[in-house]
C-alpha cells in the first residue's frame, strides 16, 4: 500500500491521458486561429484590396515578437524557471488578446497608411504578432507537459496525438473559413468564432493546472524524481550541443516548406488547379486531417521500435517529391493536387512524430523548456520570413494576368511554379540535415534510433 501511495500521479495511465486530452484541446483551439486567415488571400484582396505583399507581411508578423525580440527564447527560460502552469496560463491570455485585436482589425475599415501599408493590415499584424507569441509559448509549454507526464511511457505517441489534434484545428480552419465567411457575409466572423474557442481553451488549461498540482504533490513523495532547478548559464550547454542545432535546423527547414506553403495553398488550388474558391480550402485541409491518424501511428512506432532519425530522413525525402511535383506544369487536375496533399500529410506526420520526442534524448529535462524555446525561435525565423519571401516573389515575378473576382473586381492570376521550387529547395536541405543528425546520433549515442518506452 505504501508503494502505491508513493507512485507519481503520471504513472497512472488514466491521469496522464486525461492531461493529454485537456492540453491537446487547448492547442486545437490555438491552431484553429493560427490558420483561420490562410484561405482568405483572394477574399482579402477583393474585399479590402490587400496585395500579395501585404498578405505576406501579415503572415510575417507571426515572428515580430517571437523572432526579432527573441521572446520565444525568454519564454523557454520562463517555462523552465516558473513551470508549465504559470507559463501556460500566460500563453492562453496572450492568444486571446492577439485574436481580439485581429478580429477588431478585420471587422472594421481604417483610413490612412503607415510606412505605405494600410492601417488595417498594420493592426491585424499587431494582433497576429501577440497571438503568435501566445501560441508558440503554448506549444513549448504543452510539449514540456508531455515530457513531464509521459517520460518513460508513451511519449512519442502522446506527442503525435497532441500534434494530430492541433492539426485538426488547422484542417478545420482550412476547410471552413471560406464557407463561414460567405455564410455570414463577413470575413471577421470566423475569427470571432475562434476567439470564443480560445476562451474555452483557457478554461480547459485551468483544469490541467489542478491536475499538475497533484503531480507535484506526488513527486514530493519521491525525492529521487525531482529535477535540478534551471540556471540561466544552462543555456550555454544547449547552444554548444551540435545535436541540438541539427534538430533546430531540420525543424526550421522542414516547417518552412509546410506552414508557409499552407498559407498559399488555397490560392494555389484556385490559380493552378482551377478549383472553385468555395471548395479550394478542402484540398489543403487533407494535409492536417491526414496527420490525425498517421502522426500518432509513427509516434507509436518510434516508442516501440525506435528508428527516429531514419523516420525524419524518410519524411524529408517525401517532402522533396511532393513540392517538386507541385512545381511541374503537368496534371493540373484537382485529384492530382489531392493526391500530393495526401503524400505531404504523410511527410508532415513522419518528421514531427520523431523530431519532438528526440529533443529530451539530447537535452536534460530541466533544460528542455529552454531547448524547445530555442528550437521554436529558430523555426519562427522561417515561419516569419518565408511567407514574406513567397508573397514578394508572387507579386514581383508570378503575376500572369487578371481575372474577375466573385465581387466583380479584377484580381491577379498567379503562376506558382517559382514558389514551389523554393519550397522544394527547403525539402532538399532538410533531407541533408536529417542525414547529418543520424550520423551525429551514431557518433554521440543519443539513442534516436532506440525505442522510447522502458522495458
Phi and psi in degrees as a GROMACS rama.xvg file:
@    title "Ramachandran Plot"
@    xaxis  label "Phi"
@    yaxis  label "Psi"
@TYPE xy
-62.1563  -39.7813  UNK-2
-61.6699  -39.3649  UNK-3
-65.3038  -42.1594  UNK-4
-66.5958  -26.3672  UNK-5
-90.4714  1.67389  UNK-6
-69.4867  148.453  UNK-7
-70.8451  150.48  UNK-8
-61.6564  -31.7382  UNK-9
-68.42  -14.0481  UNK-10
-74.3087  -14.6078  UNK-11
-80.148  118.753  UNK-12
-60.0997  -42.044  UNK-13
-63.1626  -41.0267  UNK-14
-65.697  -48.3934  UNK-15
-69.6499  -32.8417  UNK-16
-75.2936  -28.9994  UNK-17
-65.224  -43.4819  UNK-18
-58.1205  -45.0717  UNK-19
-59.5354  -44.1616  UNK-20
-59.8765  -41.1422  UNK-21
-68.2412  -50.3549  UNK-22
-72.2575  -30.486  UNK-23
-65.9157  -35.247  UNK-24
-64.3592  -40.3932  UNK-25
-60.2369  -43.208  UNK-26
-68.3311  -33.3586  UNK-27
-58.0057  -46.7538  UNK-28
-62.6829  -40.5941  UNK-29
-65.4736  -43.4587  UNK-30
-71.5612  -25.3013  UNK-31
-61.0225  -42.7222  UNK-32
-74.4903  -33.8117  UNK-33
-53.3927  -41.8996  UNK-34
-111.291  18.676  UNK-35
-66.7144  -27.1098  UNK-36
-101.32  0.611213  UNK-37
-59.7791  -38.4161  UNK-38
-80.4585  -1.56326  UNK-39
-98.5269  11.7982  UNK-40
-54.8892  -48.8168  UNK-41
-71.5766  -36.7979  UNK-42
-69.5481  -35.8282  UNK-43
-66.1599  -35.7909  UNK-44
-65.124  -43.3185  UNK-45
-73.0513  -38.8523  UNK-46
-82.8731  -43.1612  UNK-47
-121.463  6.33392  UNK-48
61.8905  33.2785  UNK-49
-68.1568  134.036  UNK-50
-87.0352  169.175  UNK-51
-61.6862  -36.2345  UNK-52
-66.9974  -40.0146  UNK-53
-66.8948  -37.9098  UNK-54
-64.9878  -39.3704  UNK-55
-65.0929  -38.8134  UNK-56
-63.0966  -41.4801  UNK-57
-58.6171  -46.0296  UNK-58
-68.0082  -32.1251  UNK-59
-64.9684  -28.2965  UNK-60
-57.9808  -18.0884  UNK-61
-54.4491  -28.2344  UNK-62
-106.097  2.90891  UNK-63
-54.4887  -50.3748  UNK-64
-88.1657  -41.2359  UNK-65
-63.1645  -42.8852  UNK-66
-99.6387  -58.086  UNK-67
-74.6339  -24.0449  UNK-68
-104.184  7.02674  UNK-69
59.021  25.3175  UNK-70
-67.4734  -28.6013  UNK-71
-67.5079  -34.7021  UNK-72
-64.2753  -45.0965  UNK-73
-63.8658  -35.5651  UNK-74
-61.5992  -42.1617  UNK-75
-63.4702  -40.1818  UNK-76
-67.713  -40.2074  UNK-77
-62.0262  -40.209  UNK-78
-60.9054  -46.614  UNK-79
-68.6514  -29.1226  UNK-80
-82.2417  -43.7375  UNK-81
-109.014  -9.69176  UNK-82
94.8324  173.579  UNK-83
-76.1647  -22.7471  UNK-84
-75.2962  -56.0211  UNK-85
-62.7437  -44.9825  UNK-86
-63.3864  -42.5538  UNK-87
-65.6939  -41.6889  UNK-88
-63.9799  -43.07  UNK-89
-60.3294  -39.9742  UNK-90
-62.7811  -41.957  UNK-91
-62.9872  -40.1123  UNK-92
-65.2711  -39.6841  UNK-93
-63.1238  -41.2408  UNK-94
-61.1108  -45.1787  UNK-95
-63.9653  -44.032  UNK-96
-62.3175  -47.655  UNK-97
-63.829  -40.6172  UNK-98
-64.8345  -38.7991  UNK-99
-62.7272  -41.0252  UNK-100
-65.04  -42.3295  UNK-101
-63.8278  -39.8259  UNK-102
-62.0384  -42.2584  UNK-103
-60.9203  -40.4599  UNK-104
-65.8887  -45.0192  UNK-105
-79.1889  -21.5218  UNK-106
-89.996  1.06102  UNK-107
-133.878  163.399  UNK-108
-111.374  147.957  UNK-109
-133.454  140.247  UNK-110
-88.279  154.778  UNK-111
86.8048  173.792  UNK-112
-135.652  165.742  UNK-113
-133.49  118.236  UNK-114
54.9076  35.1749  UNK-115
80.7386  5.04874  UNK-116
-110.709  138.182  UNK-117
-55.3033  140.524  UNK-118
-60.9075  -35.1613  UNK-119
-60.2028  -41.674  UNK-120
-65.3121  -42.4394  UNK-121
-61.1129  -46.6378  UNK-122
-65.5496  -40.9717  UNK-123
-62.2636  -38.4684  UNK-124
-62.9817  -43.2182  UNK-125
-60.6729  -45.3655  UNK-126
-61.3188  -43.1376  UNK-127
-67.4061  -35.3923  UNK-128
-64.2535  -43.9169  UNK-129
-66.7302  -44.1332  UNK-130
-60.317  -41.8086  UNK-131
-62.1337  -39.294  UNK-132
-61.2684  -40.5281  UNK-133
-65.933  -47.3152  UNK-134
-69.6429  -36.7201  UNK-135
-70.9135  -38.4332  UNK-136
-64.6134  -40.5366  UNK-137
-61.9686  -37.8063  UNK-138
-61.6974  -47.5205  UNK-139
-70.1833  -31.8467  UNK-140
-66.9274  -47.4624  UNK-141
-65.3985  -35.2769  UNK-142
-62.5761  -42.0272  UNK-143
-68.9239  -34.0063  UNK-144
-55.7185  -44.591  UNK-145
-68.2057  -41.0887  UNK-146
-59.6936  -42.6564  UNK-147
-65.8862  -39.7504  UNK-148
-93.1282  -21.9566  UNK-149
-117.525  5.0721  UNK-150
-59.5918  128.632  UNK-151
83.6237  -1.03686  UNK-152
-120.32  -137.598  UNK-153
-91.4041  58.2677  UNK-154
-65.6935  -47.5633  UNK-155
-65.5378  -38.3996  UNK-156
-62.521  -44.356  UNK-157
-62.8444  -43.7986  UNK-158
-63.8719  -38.3104  UNK-159
-62.6926  -41.8522  UNK-160
-66.3255  -42.0794  UNK-161
-61.7643  -44.642  UNK-162
-61.6583  -40.8341  UNK-163
-63.2737  -43.4768  UNK-164
-65.9902  -40.1449  UNK-165
-62.1499  -42.0748  UNK-166
-65.579  -27.3609  UNK-167
-60.8607  -37.7343  UNK-168
-63.1982  -42.0344  UNK-169
-60.814  -47.2971  UNK-170
-62.1327  -40.5108  UNK-171
-64.1547  -38.9526  UNK-172
-64.1502  -45.6883  UNK-173
-62.7049  -37.1814  UNK-174
-84.3608  -28.6977  UNK-175
-111.317  -13.3838  UNK-176
-61.5775  -51.1625  UNK-177
-63.8763  -47.366  UNK-178
-57.8067  -40.758  UNK-179
-64.2921  -45.313  UNK-180
-60.8614  -39.7395  UNK-181
-72.7064  -38.8831  UNK-182
-63.6423  -45.2691  UNK-183
-89.3265  -3.40054  UNK-184
53.0301  43.493  UNK-185
-155.488  126.318  UNK-186
-73.6472  -16.492  UNK-187
-88.5439  -17.3613  UNK-188
-60.8924  -43.4177  UNK-189
-58.8642  -34.4845  UNK-190
-67.8981  -39.6979  UNK-191
-62.5753  -42.8171  UNK-192
-61.8052  -41.2285  UNK-193
-64.0488  -36.2468  UNK-194
-62.0556  -42.5716  UNK-195
-62.8072  -41.3182  UNK-196
-62.3946  -38.265  UNK-197
-63.3232  -37.7125  UNK-198
-63.4827  -39.2262  UNK-199
-66.9337  -37.567  UNK-200
-61.5552  -37.5114  UNK-201
-62.7433  -43.0404  UNK-202
-60.5712  -41.4877  UNK-203
-61.1672  -40.5757  UNK-204
-67.8162  -32.6987  UNK-205
-63.1306  -34.9842  UNK-206
-62.5263  -43.3488  UNK-207
-58.9  -41.2465  UNK-208
-57.9147  -36.6292  UNK-209
-62.3814  -44.6532  UNK-210
-66.97  -36.2244  UNK-211
-68.8836  -32.3911  UNK-212
-60.828  -39.805  UNK-213
-66.6287  -34.0425  UNK-214
-63.2769  -42.5341  UNK-215
-58.1859  -41.439  UNK-216
-63.112  -38.6243  UNK-217
-73.0724  -30.4828  UNK-218
-71.113  -33.1996  UNK-219
-58.9278  -26.9877  UNK-220
-81.5936  -5.49831  UNK-221
-128.59  80.9297  UNK-222
-56.2095  -30.2432  UNK-223
-70.3001  -15.541  UNK-224
-89.0402  -6.88383  UNK-225
-72.826  138.024  UNK-226
-93.0855  155.581  UNK-227
-67.6584  143.211  UNK-228
-65.1054  148.183  UNK-229
-75.4392  138.578  UNK-230
-120.3  146.722  UNK-231
-57.4137  -33.1711  UNK-232
-68.5848  -14.9136  UNK-233
-63.8387  -20.0748  UNK-234
-63.6207  -27.5449  UNK-235
-65.4295  -37.889  UNK-236
-68.3249  -24.8747  UNK-237
-76.1266  -50.3683  UNK-238
-73.7418  -12.4081  UNK-239
-92.2334  4.56392  UNK-240
-96.0817  114.684  UNK-241
-63.6772  -38.3613  UNK-242
-61.1554  -38.5787  UNK-243
-60.0602  -45.5538  UNK-244
-68.6635  -32.0689  UNK-245
-67.0102  -40.4315  UNK-246
-61.6997  -44.2942  UNK-247
-63.4787  -43.1312  UNK-248
-66.7412  -41.5832  UNK-249
-59.948  -41.4712  UNK-250
-60.8016  -50.9133  UNK-251
-67.0573  -39.3452  UNK-252
-70.3824  -43.5043  UNK-253
-66.3071  -49.7709  UNK-254
-68.9185  -26.629  UNK-255
-67.3917  -19.6365  UNK-256
-95.3676  -0.310645  UNK-257
-118.393  -63.3461  UNK-258
-63.382  -48.0259  UNK-259
-61.2353  -34.2623  UNK-260
-59.7238  -41.7387  UNK-261
-62.9625  -31.0861  UNK-262
-62.2069  -28.9603  UNK-263
-111.908  1.59429  UNK-264
-65.0959  -38.2062  UNK-265
-64.2396  -42.8648  UNK-266
-64.1438  -34.9571  UNK-267
-61.7644  -43.8002  UNK-268
-62.3715  -38.2115  UNK-269
-72.448  -45.1933  UNK-270
-80.4813  -42.6291  UNK-271
-91.968  -41.792  UNK-272
-101.495  0.746105  UNK-273
54.8276  41.3075  UNK-274
-84.2748  140.724  UNK-275
-60.1634  144.554  UNK-276
-59.7505  -33.9962  UNK-277
-68.2536  -19.0518  UNK-278
-113.671  -9.9704  UNK-279
-62.8996  -30.8914  UNK-280
-72.1174  -16.3669  UNK-281
-70.4384  -33.6681  UNK-282
-70.5372  -48.8356  UNK-283
-59.816  -27.9257  UNK-284
-65.8954  -19.1086  UNK-285
-59.3468  -36.9179  UNK-286
-60.2208  -59.1031  UNK-287
-66.2956  -35.939  UNK-288
-65.0654  -35.226  UNK-289
-65.9521  -27.5904  UNK-290
-75.4131  -13.8896  UNK-291
-59.8264  -40.6383  UNK-292
-92.0865  -37.5357  UNK-293
-74.5866  -39.4524  UNK-294
-63.2621  -47.5507  UNK-295
-62.0851  -34.5734  UNK-296
-62.2144  -49.9641  UNK-297
-67.8218  -34.2617  UNK-298
-63.4162  -40.5995  UNK-299
-63.5828  -38.0531  UNK-300
-62.9088  -43.0274  UNK-301
-62.4616  -41.8088  UNK-302
-58.5364  -43.4402  UNK-303
-93.6658  -35.9755  UNK-304
-110.757  -19.887  UNK-305
83.4962  -142.465  UNK-306
67.5206  36.1761  UNK-307
-62.8344  -46.3123  UNK-308
-64.8466  -37.766  UNK-309
-66.0304  -38.2295  UNK-310
-61.7929  -41.0188  UNK-311
-66.1663  -38.2981  UNK-312
-62.577  -43.5861  UNK-313
-63.2455  -42.5649  UNK-314
-62.8785  -40.8126  UNK-315
-65.7665  -37.5458  UNK-316
-64.7941  -41.1857  UNK-317
-63.5515  -37.3534  UNK-318
-59.0388  -42.7028  UNK-319
-60.2606  -47.4772  UNK-320
-59.1198  -46.7456  UNK-321
-63.0725  -52.6129  UNK-322
-66.9084  -33.199  UNK-323
-64.4486  -42.2639  UNK-324
-67.5763  -33.7812  UNK-325
-63.7282  -29.8615  UNK-326
-79.9317  -18.4181  UNK-327
-78.3208  140.544  UNK-328
-83.0603  60.909  UNK-329
-148.208  161.139  UNK-330
49.2612  54.0359  UNK-331
-81.8351  59.8876  UNK-332
-118.621  148.325  UNK-333
-60.808  -34.9276  UNK-334
-68.9341  -30.8962  UNK-335
-71.3679  -39.8473  UNK-336
-61.4789  -39.8486  UNK-337
-64.6096  -40.5464  UNK-338
-61.7216  -43.9328  UNK-339
-64.9195  -35.175  UNK-340
-64.5934  -36.2404  UNK-341
-63.7998  -45.3757  UNK-342
-62.202  -40.4873  UNK-343
-64.3865  -35.8707  UNK-344
-61.5099  -37.3893  UNK-345
-64.2686  -47.009  UNK-346
-60.6275  -40.9763  UNK-347
-70.2457  -16.7785  UNK-348
-89.5832  -37.9129  UNK-349
-63.9296  -53.7806  UNK-350
-66.7416  -53.2101  UNK-351
-62.2509  -33.1898  UNK-352
-62.6947  -26.5846  UNK-353
-104.16  -29.8777  UNK-354
-69.8037  -52.419  UNK-355
-65.33  -41.772  UNK-356
-70.1257  -12.8256  UNK-357
-78.4523  -23.421  UNK-358
-60.4203  -45.8603  UNK-359
-64.4381  -14.9553  UNK-360
-79.7215  -19.351  UNK-361
-101.258  -33.8684  UNK-362
-119.016  134.469  UNK-363
-59.796  152.899  UNK-364
-61.5894  -34.9914  UNK-365
-70.8006  -11.8203  UNK-366
-111.92  0.772527  UNK-367
-69.4981  -29.9633  UNK-368
-63.8314  -45.3003  UNK-369
-63.5823  -39.551  UNK-370
-62.2519  -46.4653  UNK-371
-63.0785  -38.1064  UNK-372
-61.3398  -43.0867  UNK-373
-64.443  -41.5332  UNK-374
-64.2677  -44.6763  UNK-375
-64.4176  -33.3215  UNK-376
-64.1614  -47.658  UNK-377
-61.6859  -42.4091  UNK-378
-59.1092  -41.1432  UNK-379
-69.5963  -20.4779  UNK-380
-59.5402  -45.2616  UNK-381
-68.7869  -43.0971  UNK-382
-65.7146  -20.8685  UNK-383
-91.8159  -47.7658  UNK-384
-82.3447  -33.5646  UNK-385
-65.3704  -45.1521  UNK-386
-58.9238  -37.9426  UNK-387
-64.2433  -42.4575  UNK-388
-60.9197  -46.9023  UNK-389
-64.6114  -41.5432  UNK-390
-61.6772  -41.4869  UNK-391
-66.3091  -43.33  UNK-392
-62.0563  -43.2295  UNK-393
-60.635  -45.0972  UNK-394
-72.5861  -34.9006  UNK-395
-85.4961  -35.298  UNK-396
-124.365  -9.7088  UNK-397
-119.33  4.04122  UNK-398
-79.9764  119.988  UNK-399
-114.513  7.83868  UNK-400
157.62  -169.083  UNK-401
-132.906  163.019  UNK-402
-145.342  164.217  UNK-403
-83.7352  121.494  UNK-404
-75.8774  178.949  UNK-405
-67.306  -20.9328  UNK-406
-95.8002  8.73706  UNK-407
89.7761  -4.8518  UNK-408
-91.9267  154.379  UNK-409
-74.9177  135.057  UNK-410
-128.076  151.174  UNK-411
-68.3641  152.993  UNK-412
-110.078  129.916  UNK-413
-113.105  146.178  UNK-414
-101.553  117.923  UNK-415
-92.8824  12.1821  UNK-416
-60.1105  -50.2935  UNK-417
-63.9739  -46.1009  UNK-418
-57.0724  -38.8196  UNK-419
-69.7599  -31.285  UNK-420
-65.5732  -38.7626  UNK-421
-61.4036  -45.161  UNK-422
-63.7203  -36.0946  UNK-423
-61.7347  -40.339  UNK-424
-62.6977  -38.5923  UNK-425
-61.4788  -38.5549  UNK-426
-63.8182  -42.1783  UNK-427
-61.8177  -45.2889  UNK-428
-63.3597  -40.1746  UNK-429
-65.2873  -33.4346  UNK-430
-64.6599  -43.4062  UNK-431
-67.9251  -34.9096  UNK-432
-65.9175  -38.359  UNK-433
-62.7692  -38.0663  UNK-434
-62.7922  -44.5301  UNK-435
-63.4359  -37.3615  UNK-436
-64.8616  -41.1511  UNK-437
-63.4054  -40.701  UNK-438
-65.1646  -40.8652  UNK-439
-65.9458  -37.4293  UNK-440
-62.652  -41.9281  UNK-441
-64.1825  -34.7222  UNK-442
-75.9702  -44.5112  UNK-443
-95.3223  -15.7704  UNK-444
70.7912  41.1055  UNK-445
-65.8496  -28.8837  UNK-446
93.1703  22.1255  UNK-447
-65.3227  -26.6036  UNK-448
-90.7446  -0.653797  UNK-449
-100.288  155.703  UNK-450
-63.1826  157.157  UNK-451
-86.7489  -31.9228  UNK-452
-78.0875  136.264  UNK-453
-78.0221  146.352  UNK-454
